[in-house]
Amino acid sequence: TGATDFINSTQLRVIGVTTAVGGIEIGAGGVGGTISPGGNVKFTGITTVGAGLSFADDIKAKFGAGGDLSIYHDGSHSYLNETGTGALEYKS
C-alpha cells in the first residue's frame, strides 16, 4: 500500500515499492545516476556509504578505469590483485 504523487513535470514522490520497467535515471544530464533494467547501478560523483559495504565471496571490488586493481575474498583467503601496467605500491 503506497502512494505516487506527480508533484510537477520534474518531480515524482513514491511511497512504497515501485517497479520501473525501463530503468531509473536520478538527477539531470550526467549528474546523479542510473539504475538499468538489468539492475546495474552507476552514480556520478562521490557516493557515501553510511554503515558499510558488503560483498559476497568471490565478488571483486574493482578500482581504476579498467578495473586494474581488485580486492576480494574467496571464502577462505583474501586477495589484493594488481593487473595493470604499473606496480602495486604500499605507502605508509
N, C-alpha and C positions, 0 to 999 in steps of 0.2 A: 504494500500500500504506500505509494509515493505520489509525488506531485511534480508536474513540469510547468514552469512559467516562462513564457516568452516575454521577457522584460522589454526588449526593443529589438531592432534588427541586428544588433551586435551582441546581445547578452541572452543567455539561457540559464535558468536555475533549475536543477534537477534534485529532487529529494527521493532517495530510494535507488533501486537497481535500474540501470539503463543499458539497453543493447544498441550499439551503433554498428550497423551493417558495413558501412564503407570506411570505418576508422574514425579517429577523432583528431582534430587539429586544435592545439591550445595556443593562444596568443595570436600574433599577427605577423604575416610575411617574414619568416626567418627568425623570429623571436618567439620563444616558448618551446613548443614541442609537438610531437605527433605520436599517436598510437595507431599502428596499422591494423587492418582486419585480421592479420595473422598473429597479432599480439606483440609485435616488435615495438619497443618504446625508444624514442630518440628525443632528448632535450638539448636545447642550445643554451649555452651559458653555464653558470655554476649551479649545480644541483646539491642541495644539502640533505643528508640523511640523518635524522634525529637520533634514533635509538640503536641503529646498527644496520648492517647489510649482511645477509646470509646467503651462501651458495651451497648447493648440494654437492656431494662428492663428484669429482671429475668435471666440474664446471669451472672454467677458467675466467679469472678477472684479467682482461687484456688492456694494455696501455700502449700508446703510440698510434700513429696514423694507420699502420699496417698490423697492429696488434703484436708488435715485436717482443714485448715484454709480457709475460703471463705469470700469474700466481695461482696455484691450485692445490687441492688435497685429493688424493685418490682413495681415501678411506683408511689407509694405513700410513702413508708418507705424505709430506708436504714438499712442494716444488716451487722454485723461483727460476724461470726459464727465459733466457735472452736469445732470440734468434735473428736479430738484426745485423747490420753490417758493423756496428760498433761493439764495444766491450761492456760487460756488466761491471759497474764500478760501485764500490761501497765507500760511502763518505761518513765520517763520524763527526 
